[in-house]
């Protein structure tokens, strides 16, 4: 077997034509492979000192085989074998029911399914509450502000309005007329022929209590504000274009097409009305 040898004192030998023939190579403990003895066949003309140096190297063990069959890997070569790679341990993240490698999957299927169901239910409930919060925030942002809601309703004390007079209030940015009608006005408006009206409505359809008329003070022609206790019919008169309304807020003369609007209201007791 031809052997590649490394030695610090073999530089003269590299210039010669010497062949090393192994004679009984035996593995020994350590990091290398030692050639304890060898027969050296020389050619004529080779220096005996070189031969003697080679023999001493073989005997002392300074001549070692660096590669070949049966030669152990050095530290620098062993790193390519990947024998020191540590496998990750996921035991802390696995369920207790699957920690045992000898157990069958169907034996712990119930526990695994229960865990999946509970996790799915908790996620679903969280998503529902999150969606609810988002919807509530959106609705709150689109709803009316506190100052607008405060103006949504208005309370009026009726005992402050004398009989035969009409009071003006502000409700939702519009004028609100509340008229305390007399018995004569009630009888007069109740006797009107509805068929002759432009916007036919009886007096009882426009009031909840005959003594009180609650209407918006906005002319149905162009949105002007009529004058109370004026006009040809003793109700309301719009001087802008000459619309005349009676004491029930019905259009009787002029360009206005409809009666004055009656808002939603209700009486609280005998001396309070809530509009809105």
C-alpha positions in Angstrom: 0.0 0.0 0.0 1.4 3.4 -0.9 1.3 5.8 2.0 1.4 9.6 1.9 3.6 10.7 4.8 4.1 14.0 6.5 7.2 14.8 8.6 9.1 17.9 9.4 12.5 16.4 8.7 11.8 14.6 5.3 12.8 17.5 3.0 15.9 15.6 1.8 13.8 12.5 1.2 11.4 14.3 -1.1 14.3 14.7 -3.6 15.1 11.0 -3.6 13.3 8.0 -5.3 12.6 5.9 -2.3 9.5 3.6 -2.0 8.1 2.8 1.5 6.6 -0.7 1.8 4.4 -1.2 4.8 5.1 -4.3 6.9 2.3 -5.0 9.4 0.4 -1.8 10.1 -1.4 -2.0 13.4 -4.0 0.5 14.7 -3.3 2.1 18.1 -5.2 4.5 20.3 -4.9 8.1 19.6 -5.7 10.6 16.9 -3.5 9.1 14.2 -2.3 5.9 12.6 1.3 4.8 13.5 3.6 2.8 11.3 5.9 1.1 13.8 8.2 -0.6 11.3 8.7 -0.7 7.6 11.1 -2.2 5.1 12.7 0.4 2.9 14.0 -0.6 -0.5 16.4 1.9 -1.8 17.8 2.5 -5.3 21.4 3.0 -6.0 22.7 6.5 -5.3 20.4 7.3 -2.3 22.0 8.8 0.7 22.1 6.5 3.8 21.5 9.4 6.1 18.1 10.0 4.5 17.2 6.3 4.9 18.3 6.4 8.5 16.2 9.5 9.2 13.1 7.8 7.6 13.6 4.7 9.8 13.8 6.8 13.0 10.6 8.6 12.0 8.8 5.3 11.5 10.1 4.0 14.9 9.4 7.0 17.0 5.9 7.6 15.5 6.5 11.1 14.1 5.5 9.7 10.7 1.7 9.3 10.7 -0.9 8.5 8.1 -3.2 11.6 7.6 -5.9 10.0 5.4 -7.1 6.6 4.3 -9.1 3.7 5.4 -9.3 3.2 9.2 -7.9 6.7 10.0 -9.9 8.6 12.6 -11.2 12.1 11.8 -9.4 15.1 13.3 -11.3 17.8 15.2 -11.4 20.1 12.1 -12.8 17.2 10.0 -15.3 16.0 12.5 -17.3 19.2 12.4 -18.6 18.2 8.9 -20.2 15.0 10.3 -23.0 17.1 12.1 -22.8 14.8 15.1 -23.1 17.7 17.6 -26.4 19.2 16.3 -29.0 19.5 19.1 -32.6 18.7 18.1 -35.2 21.2 19.4 -37.5 20.0 22.2 -41.2 21.1 21.9 -42.4 19.2 25.0 -43.4 22.4 26.7 -45.7 23.3 23.8 -47.3 19.9 23.4 -50.5 18.7 25.1 -50.1 16.3 28.0 -52.2 13.7 26.2 -49.6 13.4 23.4 -46.4 13.5 25.5 -46.2 9.7 25.7 -44.6 8.4 22.4 -46.1 4.9 23.0 -49.7 6.0 23.1 -52.0 5.6 20.1 -53.6 8.6 18.5 -57.1 7.3 18.8 -56.7 6.8 22.6 -56.3 10.5 23.2 -58.5 11.8 20.4 -61.2 12.9 22.9 -58.9 15.1 24.8 -57.4 16.7 21.7 -60.9 17.3 20.2 -62.2 18.8 23.5 -59.2 21.2 23.6 -59.9 22.2 19.9 -63.6 22.8 20.6 -62.9 24.9 23.7 -60.3 27.0 21.9 -62.7 27.5 18.9 -65.5 28.5 21.2 -63.3 31.0 23.1 -62.1 32.5 19.9 -65.6 32.8 18.5 -66.9 34.5 21.7 -64.0 36.9 21.6 -64.7 37.8 17.9 -68.4 38.4 18.6 -67.6 40.8 21.5 -65.0 42.5 19.4 -67.5 42.9 16.5 -70.1 44.2 19.0 -67.8 46.8 20.3 -66.9 48.0 16.8 -70.6 48.2 15.8 -71.4 50.2 19.0 -68.6 52.6 18.3 -69.7 53.1 14.7 -73.3 53.7 15.8 -72.3 56.1 18.6 -70.2 58.0 16.1 -73.1 58.3 13.7 -75.8 59.1 16.3 -76.8 62.6 17.3 -74.6 64.5 19.8 -75.7 65.4 23.3 -76.7 68.9 22.5 -78.9 67.8 19.6 -80.5 65.1 21.8 -81.2 67.7 24.4 -83.2 69.7 21.8 -85.1 66.7 20.6 -87.8 67.3 23.2 -89.2 70.4 24.8 -91.4 70.8 27.8 -93.8 73.7 28.0 -95.9 74.8 31.0 -99.4 75.6 29.6 -100.6 77.7 32.6 -98.2 80.4 31.4 -100.2 80.9 28.2 -103.3 83.0 28.7 -106.5 82.1 26.9 -106.8 83.5 23.4 -103.1 83.9 23.0 -100.4 82.1 21.1 -96.9 81.5 22.4 -93.8 80.9 20.3 -91.0 78.5 21.4 -87.9 77.1 19.6 -87.9 73.4 19.0 -85.2 71.7 16.9 -84.2 75.0 15.3 -87.8 75.7 14.3 -90.5 78.0 15.7 -93.2 76.2 17.7 -96.7 77.8 18.1 -98.8 76.8 21.1 -102.2 78.4 21.1 -104.7 78.6 24.0 -108.0 78.7 22.1 -111.2 80.1 23.4 -114.6 78.3 23.4 -115.7 80.6 20.5 -112.6 79.6 18.4 -113.2 76.0 19.1 -116.8 76.1 18.0 -115.9 78.2 14.9 -113.2 75.8 13.7 -115.4 72.8 14.3 -118.1 74.2 12.1 -115.9 74.6 9.0 -116.9 72.7 5.9 -113.9 70.3 5.3 -114.8 69.7 1.7 -114.1 73.4 0.9 -110.6 73.2 2.3 -107.5 72.9 0.1 -105.9 70.4 2.5 -109.0 68.8 4.1 -108.7 68.1 7.8 -111.2 68.4 10.6 -110.3 70.3 13.7 -110.4 67.2 15.9 -107.8 65.5 13.6 -105.3 68.3 14.4 -105.7 68.6 18.2 -105.6 66.2 21.2 -107.2 68.7 23.5 -109.6 71.3 21.8 -108.3 74.1 24.0 -104.7 73.7 22.8 -103.3 73.9 19.3 -99.7 72.8 18.8 -98.2 73.5 15.3 -94.9 74.4 13.7 -94.6 78.0 12.8 -93.3 77.3 9.3 -95.3 78.3 6.2 -95.8 75.4 3.9 -95.2 77.7 0.9 -91.6 78.8 1.2 -90.8 78.2 4.8 -91.5 81.7 6.1 -92.6 82.3 9.7 -96.3 83.4 9.9 -97.7 85.9 12.3 -100.0 84.7 15.1 -103.5 86.1 15.7 -103.5 87.7 12.2 -105.0 87.2 8.8 -108.5 87.0 7.4 -109.4 84.0 9.5 -108.0 85.0 12.8 -105.4 82.3 12.9 -102.0 82.9 11.3 -100.8 85.1 8.4 -97.6 84.9 6.3 -96.9 88.4 5.1 -94.2 87.2 2.6 -96.7 85.8 0.0 -100.1 86.3 1.7 -101.0 82.9 3.0 -103.9 82.9 5.5 -104.4 80.1 8.1 -107.3 79.7 10.5 -107.2 79.0 14.3 -106.7 75.3 13.6 -103.6 76.0 11.4 -105.4 75.0 8.1 -104.6 76.9 4.9 -107.6 79.0 3.9 -106.2 81.5 1.4 -102.9 82.2 -0.4 -100.3 80.1 -2.2 -99.5 77.7 0.6 -100.5 74.2 -0.5 -100.7 72.5 2.9 -101.8 73.1 6.5 -99.3 73.9 9.2 -97.5 70.8 10.4 -98.6 69.3 13.7 -95.6 67.7 15.6 -95.7 64.7 17.9 -96.6 65.8 21.4 -98.3 64.6 24.6 -99.8 66.1 27.6 -98.5 65.5 31.1 -101.2 66.4 33.6 -103.2 69.5 32.9 -100.5 72.1 32.8 -97.6 70.4 30.9 -97.0 69.4 27.3 -94.0 67.6 25.9 -93.2 68.1 22.2 -91.0 65.6 20.4 
